[in-house]
Amino acid sequence: MPLVRFDLIKGRTQEDIENIMKNTQDTVVKDFHVDQRDCYQIVTQHESYEMNIMDTGLDIERSQNVLVISITSRPREKSDIENFYADLANGLSEKKLVEKNDLVINMTINGDANWSFGFGEAQFLTGKL
C-alpha cells in the first residue's frame, strides 16, 4: 500500500513517465514484498521555476531531469529501504530514465490505521485486509 508521488519538471514524454512509474512499482513489489496490485501512484509535473531541489551540502549537481519520489508507507525493515533506494536508482539509471544524481527519494512512515481504500472504511482495522 505504499503511496508513491512523483514530482518532476515538465517536458518528459508519456512513455518515459509510464516507464518511471512501472520501474518504481516493480521495485516496490520486489523490495517491500507487496502485491503488484498494491499500486497507488500520482505524478505531478511542474514548471522549472516551481522546483528548487538542492543537495544538503553534498555537492550533488542537479539537472532539469531531477525527479523527487515521495513514498508514504507502513514501517519497513532498514535493509528493505536501503535495497529499495539502491535498486530504484540503479534501475532508473540503467534504463536512462533518470541519472542517479537527479534522483531524490523521501519516505514517510505511517500505520495501518492511516489508510482507507474506499467506502470510508479502515480496511486494515476492520480485518478486510
C-alpha positions in Angstrom: 0.0 0.0 0.0 2.8 2.5 -0.5 1.5 5.7 -1.9 4.1 7.0 -4.4 4.2 10.6 -5.6 6.5 11.7 -8.4 7.4 15.4 -8.8 9.2 16.3 -12.0 9.8 19.2 -14.3 7.5 19.3 -17.4 8.9 18.0 -20.6 9.2 14.3 -20.3 7.4 12.0 -22.7 4.4 10.0 -21.7 6.4 6.8 -22.4 9.2 8.0 -20.0 6.8 8.8 -17.3 5.0 5.5 -17.6 8.3 3.7 -17.6 9.4 5.5 -14.4 6.1 4.5 -12.8 6.4 0.9 -13.9 10.0 0.6 -12.8 9.2 2.1 -9.4 6.2 -0.2 -8.9 8.3 -3.3 -9.8 10.9 -2.2 -7.3 8.3 -1.6 -4.6 6.9 -5.1 -5.2 10.4 -6.7 -5.1 11.9 -4.8 -2.1 8.8 -4.2 0.0 7.2 -7.6 -0.7 3.8 -6.3 -1.7 1.3 -7.5 -4.3 1.6 -6.0 -7.8 -1.9 -4.6 -7.5 -0.9 -2.8 -4.3 -0.2 0.3 -6.5 -1.0 3.9 -5.7 0.9 6.4 -7.8 0.5 10.1 -8.6 2.6 12.2 -11.0 2.8 16.0 -10.7 4.6 17.9 -13.3 6.0 21.4 -12.5 7.4 24.4 -14.4 11.2 24.5 -13.8 10.9 27.5 -11.5 8.5 25.6 -9.2 11.1 23.1 -8.1 14.3 24.0 -6.2 16.0 20.7 -5.3 19.3 21.3 -3.6 21.8 18.8 -2.2 22.0 19.4 1.6 25.7 20.3 1.2 26.6 17.1 -0.5 27.8 18.8 -3.8 25.4 16.9 -5.9 24.7 18.5 -9.3 21.1 18.5 -10.4 19.7 19.0 -13.9 16.3 19.7 -15.4 15.6 16.0 -15.2 15.5 16.0 -11.4 12.9 13.6 -10.0 11.6 13.6 -6.5 9.9 10.4 -5.4 7.9 10.6 -2.1 6.6 7.4 -0.6 4.1 7.1 2.2 4.2 3.6 3.7 3.9 1.4 6.7 7.2 0.8 8.5 9.8 -1.3 6.5 13.0 -3.0 7.5 16.1 -0.9 7.3 17.6 -3.3 4.8 14.5 -3.3 2.6 14.6 0.5 2.5 18.3 0.6 1.6 17.8 -2.0 -1.1 14.8 -0.1 -2.5 16.8 3.2 -2.8 19.7 1.4 -4.5 17.6 -0.8 -6.7 15.4 2.1 -7.8 18.4 4.4 -8.6 20.1 1.6 -10.5 17.0 0.6 -12.4 16.1 4.1 -13.5 19.6 4.9 -14.4 20.2 1.7 -16.4 17.0 2.5 -18.4 18.2 6.1 -19.0 15.1 7.4 -17.2 17.0 9.5 -14.6 20.6 9.8 -13.6 21.4 8.8 -10.0 22.4 12.4 -9.1 19.0 13.6 -10.2 17.0 11.2 -8.0 15.7 12.3 -4.6 13.7 9.8 -2.6 11.8 10.6 0.6 9.9 8.1 2.7 7.2 9.0 5.2 6.1 6.2 7.6 2.5 5.8 8.8 0.5 2.9 10.1 -2.4 0.7 9.1 -5.0 3.0 10.9 -4.0 5.8 8.5 -5.4 4.1 5.4 -8.9 3.9 3.9 -9.0 2.3 0.4 -12.6 3.2 -0.2 -16.1 3.4 1.2 -15.0 5.3 4.2 -13.8 2.1 5.8 -10.5 1.4 7.6 -10.0 -1.9 5.9 -6.8 -2.8 7.9 -8.7 -2.2 11.2 -11.9 -4.0 10.2 -10.0 -7.1 9.1 -10.8 -6.8 5.4 -7.1 -6.6 4.7 
